[in-house]
Amino acid sequence: MEMNLNQVYVNRIIDAALNIIPKNLNLKVSEWAEQNRVLPLKASAMPGPFSFDKVPHLREIADQFSKSCSTREIAVMKSVQACVTTTVYENFLGYKIDCDPAQMMFASADLKLLKDFKDERISPMIDNSGLRSKIITETDDKKSRKFGETAEKINFIGGSLRLVGSHNANAFKTFSVEGLLIDEVEGFPEKVKDGDPIKLLTARTNAFPNTKKIGYISTPGLKHNGRIHKLFEIGDQRRYQVPCPFCGCFQELIFYDANGGEYPDEKGIIKDGVLQKPYGLVFNSEECKCGDFSSVLYKCKHCGELIPEHYKPEMLTKGYWKPTTQSRKPNFVSYHVSGFLSPTFSWWNIVYDFLEAGKDPIKLQTFYNNDLGLPFEDMASGVDVVSITKLRDGVYENNECPEEAYFLTAACDVQDDRLEVEIKAWGDRFRNWGIDHRIFYGNTSNSMDPCWQELAKIKDEMWNGKQIYYMLVDSGDGDKTDLVYRFCENYGEGVIYPLKGVGLTASSRDKFKIQKIENYSVPLITITVDLYKNQLARWFNQEWRVGEKYPDGWSTIANGYTDEYLRQLTTEKRIKKKLDSGLIVITWEAHGRNEAFDLNVYNLCAAEIVINELSKSHLHLPVSNAGAVFEMFRRAA
């Protein structure tokens, strides 16, 4: 018995030593994954033993994180559903825990989502890869939750993994790490307390210049200020080349090029009397709009043959990554992973999303970012002078409300000597009518001036049986702010609310927020003005589309509106502005009076607040849903 007990102790010592001694450091991340990892049914669309067979294009990216690879920084600009996080980041974490333990950090724009990711993906990866025995507690307390896991940290033999959010500046500077994974780079704020969060994070790896690994992964945003696009441009900009199954020539899969084909002239097309040689994804749009996507094929750049999608797995297996430029930083590589390469996203999905986007810039940006993994460049510069003349259509006189209007809003811009007010009616799909534009002159710094009483009366007026749903009054930043707060509190009666406009930053997402005001019972509506101006400019500049009753957001004004009102809609232009951090944003700059444009901004915000309230209070939806609300109005009409 004594000999048996001694043997048990010896075996335990050997097991502990084997856990401490690093495994073969020549092993690549992809090799470790295929030897050790099993994807659970609940967490993966491709459960079972991990294999790169369905994602062969991601093998090289994963292997850049291997100990034996000299690459130090890897940027991946990707589409959604690209499997990059699962295939690259998760495998690298398992590889580090098992083979090359070190201090690690995982940073994301949203810490809550990152914690959920740890519970739903990282922890199951540890369990299903046989790594749970390597997870240790910081104390000898074996009752500690998950034996070494907390909400924001995983301790393992020889190292640890910390989870941090993009706004936690203190976590960026308290310790050094050898491995740094940054996810959804595009969602990071432009600046935190001590500077650019990306620079603060990467500084944590400075103690390991020859062994560090830094990963940047994200879907892109806008081209002019996109973080991941700038990182992609620092690297060597690798693009995946696949062979045509018919001619064998290699090429990058793209959405469409109208005239870049290299095939014989007889396979080209004549358009407007000119020979063109398109290549990329081709399809019959009318058939696709009816739900028949059988026409979706890929036209080879080199031979002009049409390639069905069932060749995609074979093409991906034979493909390779081709650097397209010289890296601007040593040991820095970058990749573009488009939706064309996704094992779970078909080419017909790409066509469907493209047709759904139409000419809407907001939807087109989503298509470029999510489907193609490309940044989107918004070319609109402002409201076109010619387009704005279409607003006065001659149908309604001032204070006439169309029968098809669902609700009304009002907005007030506060100047030193006057209050400028506009009343708008709103119909289906944000169709809107300017009902009246009024100016009340007076001393607006005096709360007893009659101009304020004239403003308060508007909430009680009736237009075709309808009253104002909400009115927003600009509270500004000066000496009139408290006056506006008091006015809304005393006379608003649940209809009139103060608003405050805020500037656009690289991380602006919310168009409006409803916030409490200290010492006041009325809430403050804070709005990101530029986001509304971008939307209005698109609406004002759009053309009437044949076959539709009217485009979304179609705007007209009553006959009594002045030419000066129309002129003020065109005085602001969008310009590129460089921030202190070096990032570039596109912002609006006024060249003359712009009260009319501001009134449209405030009214649109008021309309969206109505939609938000009806979505939650009447339809009991968790989030605002304009389509559902308009459908409710249509049924009630």
C-alpha positions, 0 to 999 in steps of 0.5 A: 500500500505504501508503494502505491501511495508513493507512486500516486504522489510521484504521478501527481508531481509529474503531472504538475511538472508537465503542466508547467513546462511549455509544450512544443513552441514550434506548434502553430495556432492552427495545429493546436486547434485541430489537435485539441479543440472541439466546438460545442453544438450550442456555440457553433454553426459547425460543431465537432472537432475543429477544422480549418477545412471550411475556413481555409483562408483563416489558417494563415491569420491564426498562425500569425499569432503563433510563438514561432512567427515573427509578426507582432501586430495583426489587423483584420478588417472583416465582414460580419459572420466571417468566423474570425473571432472564433477561428483566430482569437479563441484559438489563440487564447487556447493555444496560449493557455496550453502552450505558451502561457503569459499575461494577456488582455482582451479589450472590446468596445462593450465590456458587458458584451465581452463578459457575455462572450467569455461565458458563452465562448471562452469558458466553453472553449477551455472546457472542450479543449481539455484546459480546465485543469490549467485554470487556477485560483489566486488563493487556495480557496477551492470554493472560488467560482470556477476555480480561477475565473471571475467576471473580468479575469481568468487565471491559468498556470503561468499567466492570466487573461483580463477583460477590459472595456474601451472606456476603462482608462485605469485598466489600460495602464496598471500592468503589462501584457504580452498578448493583446486582443482588441475586438470591434476596434471601430466602436472604441471612443476617440478619446478617454481620460488619458488619450486614445484608448488604442494607443494606451492599450498597445503601450501595455505591450512595450515591455515585450518588443520581441515576443508581443502579439497584438490583434485588431479585429473589427467590421469597418465604419466610415472611410474618413475616420475608420479605425480598422481601415487606418490599421489595415492601411498600416499593414501590407493589405493582404487580399485572398486570391482564389482560382477560377475553376475554369481557367485557373487564374487567381483573383480576389472576389469582389462585388462588381467592377463595371469594366475591369475584365480581361477576357475576350471582347465577345464576352463583354456587353454593349452599354450605351454604345460602349463595349464594357467587360464587367466582372464580379457578382452578376445577377438579374435584379428583377428576378432577385427582387421576386425571390428568385436568386438562381441568376446569382453567379460570379463572372471571372475577371480573366476568362469571363465564365460564370461561376456557380457558388457551389465551386466556392469551397474548392476555390477557397481551399486552393486560395492564398493571401497576397500582400498588395503593398509594403507595410508601413510598420515592421512586423505588421500585417493586415487582412481584408476578410469579405463576406464572399469568403464566409462559410455561412453567408451565401452570395445570394445573401449579399445580393439580397442586402444590396437590393434592400439597401437601394440608394439609401446611404445609411443602408448602403453603409451597412451593406458595405460594412457588414457584407463586403467588410469595406469602409463606406465613404459618404459623399454628400456635402450638404443640401443642394440648392436646386433640390430644396426648391422642390419643398414648396409643392403648392398643395397646402396653405399655412396651417393646413394639415393633410388627412394622411398625417398621423401626428404633429410635432413642433420645434423652437430655436431661441435667439436673443430677440426672437423665438423661431418656431416650426410646426410639422405633420408626420405621415407614413415612412416619415413623410412630413409637411411643414405646417407653419413657420412662426417668429415671435419677436421679443426679449427672450432673456425675460421669462415674462416677455409675451413671446414666451406666452405665444410659444406656450399657446401652440401646444393647445392649437388644433390642426384638422383635429390633431394637437402637437404631440411633442415640442422641443425647445433649444436650451443652449449653453448660455444664460437662457438655459435655466429660463428654458428649463423653467418654461418647459417645467411650468408650461410644458404639461408633458408636451414641451421639453428642453433640448441640447445639441451635442457635437459628433465624435468618432464614437457617436452612436445615439441620435438622442438621449433622455436625461434627468436635470438636477433640481428640475422635474422635466427631462432634457433631450440631448441630441447628436445634431450632425447625425440628424443633419446627415439624415435630413440632407439625404432626404432633401437631396433625394429624387422622386422614385418612379413606382413609389407613392413617395420616397422615405422622408419626403418633405414639403412645406406650406405655400406661405413659407418664405424664400429666406427659410428655404435659403437657410436650409442650404447655408450649412456644408459638411466638411472634414475636420481633424481632431486633436487625436488625429482622427478625422470627422465630417461635421457641419459648418454654417455659412450664414443663418441656419435656424430653419435647418435647426428647426428641421433637426429638432422636429425630426428628433421629436418625431423619433421620440414619438416613435420610440414612445409608441413602440414601447408604450403601445406596442410593448416592444423593447426598442424603437421600431418605426416600421411597426408604429407606422403599420399601427397607424395604417391599420387605424386609419 
